[in-house]
Amino acid sequence: MSAERGGGGGGRDEGLARLRRDGRIVIVGASLAGLRAAETLREQGFTGSLTLIGDEPEPPYDRPPLSKQVLLGTVDADRTTLPRRRPIGARWRLGTAATGLDLAARRVRLAGGDEVPYDRLLIATGVRARPWPHPAEADLDGVFTLRTGRDAARLRRRLAAGPRRVLVIGGGFMGSEIASACRELGLPVTVVERGPAPLVGALGGVIGQVAAELQRAHGVDLRCSVMVTGLEGDAAGRLRRAHLSDGTALEVDLAVVALGAVRNTEWLAGSGLGAGPRGVACDAGCRAFDVRGLVTDDVFVAGDVARTPHPLFGYQFLSLEHWGNAVAQAEVAAHNMVSPGPDRRPHLWVPAFWSAQFGVNIKSVGVPTMGEELLIAQGSLAERSFTGVYGYQGRVIAAVTFDQTNWLDFYRWQIETAAPFPPVCRTVDRRPDGLRPVPADFPDPSLPTHGPTVTLSGYSPTDRRIVFTPARA
């Protein structure tokens, strides 16, 4: 029931009207982006069949509290269910993973052998926690990842039992928030980060050093430029020891693996879509690219799994692990799925991110990882209350604040208007350490660190190489 089929504009309009009235829309990914897309479809007047498919058995829930309030015990994991903005009248297929996609037949294959037909498909499968790479060690009692509500509930129970020492493997935002929760609970915690400082992959070395001082000031045993080379268990399969690349060993009975995320795209292998480890490539209107670089009109993408070009950032494809981006992109995708071409909208949300750790509220806008230089425009690094502005090729590209959120809207506007860097505005709270820009000091991208929440993945819509074989005459 493609709305685009038909000989002329009247046929397309009639097809779109049928789609909105009687069409079949399938959303793969029953989390934040999937739920908000479903609500938007109904708000847009879609009255047809709506199916949501999710591999977790629980209804959509909010993930940010899992590494904060849930670990602290102030909120139960089962109380994080997302509020519904309106009834959506959907068929829910929860606890059932999608295993394949047939673009030609317009069918989603499910575990167990079922197939679900669609007229429009939204891929919102998000990401999962990157596991510890050695399966036998990952299976030790006491080794955790944190992504799902069940993960958070299990980890909370173990933290409440009072482990001797917690090991956090990775000093990105997730690892840092887990370490913060451990210290708030009074637990000894060691953070091992292979980069020179926590948050260095996301915010650069200058801000990373502030984050390192913050952790140590709160009693974290922070080990940087070191890797965990092995986890050792006892005869009963319980974690007892971690071995580090500097030759030392730590006695630990609980380890949380915070090595970043893996995008859930394996189920799309062989589908013909431009999907790979970096996500599913789509245009600014959220339409998925196929492996030839052509956009599809019946498959859309939203949320953490999407790779989207953005004109403010050189039309590079961005992969964003941001709560706000998932909502905004889902709403744009849903609108475009049931709208004619002239009425479709681009997804041009400026990346924004926040984290609460060690009593500090950290927020950012833009793409800090593009920054070449950093200016402390307000406040002071020494006081850990400041606004840092990133510059790229003479323009403002991002900003980060530590306990200074009142400046974010101003710098968002600076980013959107491609304002010059360094910023020309002078303010009364400019300190001596913010008089001139310094190198942002990001690590070599070929040596990954733990924690970027915005990933630039170049200009190509697909990770696959394609061989074109001309037809014989």
C-alpha positions as CSV (number, residue, x, y, z in Angstrom):
1,M,0.0,0.0,0.0
2,S,2.8,2.4,-0.9
3,A,1.6,6.0,-0.8
4,E,4.2,6.9,-3.5
5,R,2.8,4.4,-6.1
6,G,0.5,5.7,-8.8
7,G,0.8,7.7,-12.0
8,G,0.3,11.2,-10.8
9,G,-0.2,13.5,-7.8
10,G,-3.8,12.4,-7.4
11,G,-2.7,8.8,-7.1
12,R,-0.1,9.6,-4.6
13,D,-2.5,11.7,-2.5
14,E,-5.1,8.8,-2.6
15,G,-2.4,6.3,-1.6
16,L,-1.3,8.4,1.3
17,A,-4.9,8.9,2.4
18,R,-5.3,5.1,2.4
19,L,-2.1,4.6,4.3
20,R,-3.2,7.1,7.0
21,R,-6.7,5.4,7.2
22,D,-6.0,1.7,6.8
23,G,-2.2,1.2,6.5
24,R,0.1,-1.0,8.5
25,I,2.9,0.6,10.4
26,V,5.5,-1.4,12.3
27,I,7.9,0.0,14.9
28,V,10.9,-2.2,15.8
29,G,12.2,-1.0,19.1
30,A,9.7,-0.6,22.0
31,S,11.6,2.0,24.0
32,L,11.6,5.8,24.3
33,A,11.9,6.5,20.5
34,G,9.4,3.8,19.6
35,L,6.8,5.0,22.1
36,R,7.0,8.6,21.2
37,A,6.8,7.8,17.5
38,A,3.7,5.7,18.0
39,E,2.1,8.6,20.0
40,T,3.0,11.1,17.2
41,L,1.5,8.8,14.5
42,R,-1.8,8.9,16.3
43,E,-1.6,12.6,16.9
44,Q,-1.0,13.0,13.2
45,G,-4.3,11.3,12.4
46,F,-3.0,7.8,11.6
47,T,-5.9,5.3,12.3
48,G,-4.5,2.2,10.7
49,S,-2.8,-0.9,12.3
50,L,0.2,-0.1,14.6
51,T,2.5,-2.8,15.9
52,L,5.4,-2.3,18.3
53,I,8.1,-5.0,18.5
54,G,10.6,-5.2,21.4
55,D,13.0,-7.8,22.6
56,E,12.6,-6.8,26.3
57,P,9.4,-8.1,28.0
58,E,8.8,-4.8,29.8
59,P,6.9,-1.9,28.4
60,P,9.0,1.2,27.5
61,Y,10.8,2.7,30.4
62,D,13.1,5.6,31.1
63,R,16.9,4.7,31.1
64,P,18.6,7.8,32.6
65,P,17.5,7.0,36.2
66,L,19.0,3.5,36.0
67,S,22.6,4.7,36.7
68,K,21.5,7.3,39.1
69,Q,18.3,7.0,41.3
70,V,17.9,3.3,40.8
71,L,21.4,2.4,41.9
72,L,21.0,4.7,44.9
73,G,17.8,3.0,45.9
74,T,15.6,6.1,45.7
75,V,13.6,4.8,42.8
76,D,12.7,1.1,42.0
77,A,13.6,-0.1,38.5
78,D,10.0,-1.1,38.0
79,R,8.9,2.5,38.7
80,T,10.7,3.9,35.6
81,T,8.0,3.1,33.1
82,L,7.6,6.0,30.7
83,P,4.4,8.0,31.0
84,R,2.0,7.8,28.0
85,R,1.0,11.1,26.4
86,R,-2.1,9.5,24.8
87,P,-3.6,6.1,24.0
88,I,-2.0,4.5,20.9
89,G,-4.1,1.5,20.3
90,A,-1.2,-0.6,19.3
91,R,-0.4,-4.3,19.1
92,W,2.5,-5.0,21.4
93,R,5.0,-7.8,20.6
94,L,7.2,-7.6,23.7
95,G,9.8,-10.1,24.6
96,T,10.2,-11.0,20.9
97,A,13.3,-10.0,18.9
98,A,13.3,-9.0,15.3
99,T,15.7,-11.3,13.4
100,G,15.5,-10.1,9.8
101,L,14.0,-7.7,7.3
102,D,12.7,-8.5,3.8
103,L,12.6,-5.1,2.0
104,A,11.1,-6.4,-1.2
105,A,8.2,-8.2,0.6
106,R,7.9,-5.6,3.3
107,R,8.1,-8.1,6.2
108,V,9.9,-8.1,9.5
109,R,11.0,-11.6,10.6
110,L,10.8,-12.4,14.3
111,A,12.4,-14.9,16.6
112,G,10.3,-18.0,16.5
113,G,9.5,-17.7,12.8
114,D,6.6,-15.2,12.7
115,E,6.6,-12.5,10.1
116,V,4.9,-9.1,10.4
117,P,4.0,-7.2,7.2
118,Y,4.2,-3.4,7.0
119,D,3.5,-0.5,4.7
120,R,5.8,1.8,6.7
121,L,8.6,0.6,9.0
122,L,10.4,2.5,11.8
123,I,13.7,1.1,13.0
124,A,14.3,2.3,16.6
125,T,16.3,-0.6,18.0
126,G,18.7,1.6,19.9
127,V,21.9,0.2,21.5
128,R,22.9,-2.4,24.1
129,A,25.8,-2.4,26.6
130,R,29.1,-3.5,25.2
131,P,29.9,-6.8,27.0
132,W,33.2,-7.8,28.5
133,P,35.1,-9.4,25.6
134,H,36.0,-12.7,27.3
135,P,32.8,-14.7,27.7
136,A,34.0,-17.0,30.5
137,E,35.1,-14.0,32.5
138,A,31.9,-12.1,31.7
139,D,29.9,-15.0,33.1
140,L,31.6,-14.8,36.6
141,D,29.2,-14.0,39.4
142,G,29.8,-10.4,40.2
143,V,30.4,-9.1,36.6
144,F,27.7,-6.7,35.4
145,T,26.8,-4.4,32.6
146,L,24.1,-1.7,32.9
147,R,21.6,-1.0,30.2
148,T,18.3,-2.5,31.0
149,G,15.9,-2.2,34.0
150,R,16.8,-5.7,35.0
151,D,20.5,-4.9,34.9
152,A,19.9,-1.9,37.2
153,A,17.7,-4.0,39.7
154,R,20.3,-6.8,39.9
155,L,23.2,-4.3,40.3
156,R,21.3,-2.4,43.0
157,R,20.8,-5.5,45.0
158,R,24.5,-6.3,44.9
159,L,25.5,-2.8,45.8
160,A,23.1,-2.9,48.8
161,A,24.8,-6.1,50.0
162,G,28.0,-4.1,50.6
163,P,30.8,-5.4,48.3
164,R,34.3,-5.0,49.5
165,R,35.3,-3.0,46.5
166,V,33.6,-2.2,43.2
167,L,35.6,-2.0,40.0
168,V,34.2,0.2,37.2
169,I,35.8,-0.6,33.8
170,G,35.5,2.6,31.8
171,G,35.5,6.3,32.8
172,G,32.9,7.6,30.3
173,F,29.6,9.1,31.4
174,M,28.1,5.8,32.4
175,G,31.1,4.6,34.3
176,S,31.5,7.9,36.1
177,E,27.8,8.0,37.1
178,I,28.1,4.4,38.5
179,A,31.2,5.4,40.4
180,S,29.4,8.5,41.8
181,A,26.5,6.3,43.0
182,C,29.0,3.9,44.7
183,R,30.7,6.7,46.6
184,E,27.3,8.2,47.6
185,L,26.5,4.7,49.0
186,G,29.8,4.7,50.9
187,L,31.3,1.9,48.9
188,P,35.0,1.7,47.9
189,V,35.3,2.0,44.1
190,T,38.1,1.9,41.6
191,V,37.7,3.3,38.1
192,V,40.0,2.0,35.4
193,E,40.1,4.2,32.2
194,R,42.3,3.4,29.3
195,G,42.4,7.1,28.3
196,P,44.4,9.8,30.2
197,A,41.3,11.0,32.1
198,P,37.6,10.2,32.6
199,L,35.3,11.8,30.0
200,V,38.3,12.5,27.8
201,G,36.7,10.8,24.8
202,A,33.5,13.0,25.1
203,L,34.8,16.3,26.4
204,G,38.6,16.4,25.8
205,G,41.7,16.4,28.0
206,V,41.2,19.8,29.6
207,I,37.8,19.0,30.9
208,G,38.9,15.4,31.6
209,Q,41.4,16.6,34.1
210,V,38.7,18.5,35.9
211,A,36.6,15.3,36.0
212,A,39.6,13.3,37.3
213,E,40.2,15.8,40.1
214,L,36.4,15.6,40.9
215,Q,36.5,11.8,41.2
216,R,39.6,11.8,43.4
217,A,38.2,14.5,45.6
218,H,35.3,12.2,46.3
219,G,37.4,9.2,47.2
220,V,37.5,7.3,43.9
221,D,40.6,5.2,43.3
222,L,41.1,6.4,39.7
223,R,43.5,4.6,37.4
224,C,44.1,6.2,34.0
225,S,46.1,5.1,31.0
226,V,45.5,1.6,32.2
227,M,43.4,-1.3,31.0
228,V,41.9,-4.3,32.7
229,T,43.5,-7.3,31.1
230,G,41.7,-10.1,32.9
231,L,39.0,-10.9,35.5
232,E,39.7,-13.9,37.8
233,G,37.2,-15.9,39.7
234,D,37.4,-18.5,42.4
235,A,36.5,-22.2,42.2
236,A,32.8,-21.4,42.7
237,G,32.8,-19.0,39.8
238,R,32.7,-15.8,41.9
239,L,34.7,-12.7,40.8
240,R,37.7,-12.3,43.1
241,R,40.4,-10.4,41.3
242,A,41.1,-8.0,38.3
243,H,44.5,-7.8,36.5
244,L,45.6,-4.5,35.0
245,S,48.0,-3.7,32.2
246,D,50.5,-2.1,34.5
247,G,51.0,-5.5,36.2
248,T,49.0,-4.8,39.3
249,A,46.0,-6.8,40.6
250,L,43.0,-5.6,42.5
251,E,40.9,-7.6,45.0
252,V,37.3,-7.0,43.9
253,D,34.1,-8.9,44.2
254,L,31.9,-6.7,41.9
255,A,32.9,-5.3,38.5
256,V,30.7,-3.1,36.2
257,V,31.7,-3.1,32.6
258,A,31.1,0.4,31.2
259,L,32.8,0.1,27.8
260,G,30.2,2.0,25.8
261,A,27.4,0.8,23.5
262,V,26.8,-1.5,20.6
263,R,24.2,-0.5,18.0
264,N,21.5,-3.1,17.4
265,T,21.8,-3.6,13.7
266,E,22.8,-7.3,13.4
267,W,19.2,-8.3,12.6
268,L,19.5,-6.1,9.4
269,A,22.4,-8.1,7.9
270,G,21.6,-8.9,4.3
271,S,18.5,-6.7,4.2
272,G,19.9,-4.3,1.7
273,L,19.9,-1.3,4.1
274,G,22.9,0.8,4.8
275,A,23.3,-0.6,8.3
276,G,26.4,-1.6,10.2
277,P,28.3,-1.2,13.5
278,R,27.9,2.6,13.4
279,G,24.1,2.4,13.0
280,V,21.5,2.7,10.2
281,A,22.2,5.6,7.8
282,C,19.3,7.9,7.0
283,D,18.7,11.3,5.5
284,A,17.7,14.4,7.4
285,G,14.0,13.3,7.0
286,C,14.8,10.0,8.8
287,R,14.4,7.9,5.6
288,A,16.8,5.0,5.6
289,F,19.5,4.6,3.0
290,D,20.0,1.3,1.2
291,V,23.4,-0.1,0.5
292,R,23.5,1.8,-2.8
293,G,23.1,5.2,-1.1
294,L,19.5,5.6,-2.2
295,V,16.8,6.6,0.3
296,T,13.9,4.4,0.9
297,D,10.4,5.8,1.2
298,D,8.9,3.2,3.4
299,V,11.7,2.6,6.0
300,F,12.6,5.2,8.6
301,V,15.1,5.3,11.4
302,A,15.1,7.1,14.8
303,G,17.0,7.2,18.1
304,D,20.4,5.8,19.1
305,V,20.6,3.5,16.2
306,A,20.3,6.2,13.6
307,R,23.2,7.9,11.7
308,T,22.0,11.3,10.4
309,P,23.6,14.1,8.4
310,H,23.5,17.5,10.0
311,P,24.2,20.8,8.1
312,L,25.6,22.5,11.2
313,F,28.3,19.9,11.5
314,G,29.5,19.7,7.9
315,Y,26.8,17.2,6.8
316,Q,28.8,14.5,8.6
317,F,26.7,11.6,9.8
318,L,26.1,11.8,13.6
319,S,25.3,8.9,15.8
320,L,23.7,10.3,19.0
321,E,23.1,8.6,22.3
322,H,20.9,11.3,23.7
323,W,17.5,11.2,25.4
324,G,16.3,14.4,23.8
325,N,17.5,13.4,20.3
326,A,15.6,10.1,20.5
327,V,12.4,12.0,21.3
328,A,12.8,14.7,18.6
329,Q,13.9,12.3,15.9
330,A,11.1,9.9,16.6
331,E,8.6,12.7,16.3
332,V,10.0,13.9,13.0
333,A,10.2,10.3,11.6
334,A,6.6,9.6,12.6
335,H,5.4,12.9,11.0
336,N,7.2,12.2,7.8
337,M,5.9,8.6,7.6
338,V,2.4,9.8,7.1
339,S,3.0,13.1,5.3
340,P,3.3,14.1,1.7
341,G,6.8,15.2,0.4
342,P,6.2,19.0,0.6
343,D,5.1,18.7,4.3
344,R,8.0,16.6,5.5
345,R,10.4,18.1,8.0
346,P,14.1,17.7,8.6
347,H,15.5,16.5,11.9
348,L,17.9,19.3,12.8
349,W,18.1,18.9,16.6
350,V,21.2,20.3,18.1
351,P,22.8,17.6,20.2
352,A,22.4,18.1,24.0
353,F,23.4,15.9,26.8
354,W,23.4,16.0,30.6
355,S,24.9,14.0,33.5
356,A,24.8,14.3,37.3
357,Q,27.9,12.9,39.1
358,F,29.7,13.7,42.3
359,G,27.3,16.6,43.1
360,V,28.0,18.4,39.8
361,N,25.5,18.9,37.0
362,I,27.2,18.5,33.6
363,K,25.4,19.6,30.4
364,S,26.6,20.0,26.9
365,V,25.3,21.3,23.5
366,G,26.7,20.7,20.1
367,V,29.4,18.2,19.2
368,P,32.4,18.7,21.5
369,T,34.4,16.0,19.8
370,M,34.7,18.2,16.7
371,G,36.4,20.9,18.8
372,E,39.9,21.9,18.1
373,E,40.2,24.6,20.7
374,L,38.5,25.3,24.1
375,L,37.8,28.6,25.8
376,I,36.7,28.8,29.4
377,A,34.2,31.6,28.7
378,Q,32.6,31.8,32.2
379,G,33.6,30.6,35.6
380,S,36.7,28.8,36.6
381,L,38.1,25.3,36.1
382,A,39.6,25.4,39.6
383,E,36.2,26.0,41.1
384,R,34.6,23.3,38.9
385,S,31.9,25.7,38.0
386,F,32.4,27.0,34.4
387,T,31.3,27.1,30.8
388,G,33.7,25.8,28.2
389,V,33.2,26.7,24.6
390,Y,34.7,24.6,21.7
391,G,35.9,26.1,18.5
392,Y,36.2,24.4,15.1
393,Q,37.6,26.2,12.0
394,G,36.9,29.6,13.5
395,R,33.3,29.0,14.6
396,V,31.5,27.9,17.8
397,I,30.8,24.2,17.6
398,A,29.9,23.1,21.1
399,A,29.7,24.1,24.8
400,V,29.8,22.3,28.1
401,T,28.9,23.5,31.5
402,F,29.7,22.4,35.0
403,D,27.0,23.8,37.3
404,Q,26.3,26.7,34.9
405,T,23.3,25.6,32.9
406,N,22.0,29.2,32.5
407,W,24.5,29.7,29.7
408,L,23.5,26.7,27.5
409,D,20.7,28.4,25.6
410,F,23.0,31.3,24.6
411,Y,25.6,28.9,23.3
412,R,23.1,26.8,21.5
413,W,22.1,30.0,19.6
414,Q,25.8,30.6,18.9
415,I,26.1,27.1,17.4
416,E,23.0,27.5,15.3
417,T,24.2,30.8,13.9
418,A,27.8,29.6,13.2
419,A,29.0,32.4,15.5
420,P,32.8,33.1,15.3
421,F,35.2,31.5,17.7
422,P,36.6,32.8,20.1
423,P,33.2,34.3,21.2
424,V,33.3,38.1,20.9
425,C,31.0,38.7,23.9
426,R,32.6,39.8,27.2
427,T,31.0,39.0,30.5
428,V,31.6,40.0,34.1
429,D,32.4,36.5,35.2
430,R,35.2,35.9,32.7
431,R,38.2,34.7,34.7
432,P,41.9,34.9,33.9
433,D,42.1,31.2,32.9
434,G,39.5,31.9,30.2
435,L,41.2,34.8,28.4
436,R,42.6,32.8,25.5
437,P,41.7,29.4,23.8
438,V,43.8,26.3,24.5
439,P,43.9,23.0,22.6
440,A,40.8,20.9,23.5
441,D,43.1,17.9,23.7
442,F,41.0,15.1,22.4
443,P,42.7,11.8,22.1
444,D,43.6,10.2,18.8
445,P,40.2,8.9,17.5
446,S,42.0,5.7,16.3
447,L,42.6,4.9,20.0
448,P,39.1,4.7,21.3
449,T,38.3,5.8,24.9
450,H,35.2,5.1,26.9
451,G,32.4,7.5,26.7
452,P,31.7,9.6,23.6
453,T,27.9,10.3,23.3
454,V,28.2,11.9,19.8
455,T,30.1,9.9,17.2
456,L,31.1,11.4,13.8
457,S,31.1,8.7,11.3
458,G,32.1,10.5,8.0
459,Y,30.1,11.2,4.9
460,S,29.3,7.7,3.6
461,P,25.7,6.5,4.2
462,T,26.9,2.9,4.4
463,D,29.8,0.9,5.9
464,R,29.6,-1.7,3.2
465,R,31.6,-1.9,0.0
466,I,29.5,-2.5,-3.1
467,V,30.7,-4.0,-6.4
468,F,28.7,-3.0,-9.4
469,T,28.7,-5.5,-12.2
470,P,27.5,-4.1,-15.5
471,A,24.9,-6.1,-17.3
472,R,26.0,-7.9,-20.5
473,A,24.9,-6.3,-23.7
